[in-house]
Amino acid sequence: MNRGKLAILLIVLLTFPMIQNCGGGGGGGTADAVVAQQLINDGWANLERGACTTAESSFRQALSETLTDAQRIDANNGLGWAISKNSKILEAIPYFEISAERSTEAKVGLAAALLFRHQTTDDYRRAAELLGNMPPDKFVSQHNGLALSTAKVYALTALAYAFAGDPALAKTNINKAAALDSMMVGTTVDRVDEAFRLLGWND
């Protein structure tokens, strides 16, 4: 009986320091990660409500915290979208660049920003490459506030290929966008599809 109590006491004493240090100090423990996650969640919630300036502030605050790799990707992606939705699309590019390798949403944001920038045909080619290599059918949106869909990503891919000088792949992608969004009258995809028809790049 006494041996059992002693064993339990030893286990408690051995594990107590780990519990005590769980979120403490300046070493970036769990408390920091929790604060950062709350700021990231607030950013996405504000973005969904259309409060882009507040969202931008939340993501910037999150990036000043100690973050996990996944949180850093999420915060940079969110900041890129908040900035771009605040009509500062070119300023969003560095944040999308950081997160594009691991976030399909950031990849779409980066491609759209490159098309907007269009400094050289390299911007068009890179946008087409980013989206074509994803590929669009693998796109999954994690945040409702972005209003992204696979059909819209196909339409954006079609534009990228068209501007990059590849009408065959542009045509393939806009046809896929149209097929996915067959009830699309008046939507963005519908307008892109109509533009492609006028240009003779569609069936």
DAQUIUR-V163721 format. One record per helix or strand of 3 or more residues. SS is the DSSP state (alpha for helix, beta for strand). FROM is the first residue (numbers start at 1). TO is the last residue. Records with the same first field share a line. If there is no record, write none. Layout:
# DAQUIUR-V163721
SS: FROM-TO, FROM-TO
This chain:
# DAQUIUR-V163721
alpha: 2-20, 30-49, 52-63, 69-85, 89-99, 104-117, 121-134, 136-138, 144-146, 150-163, 167-180, 188-199
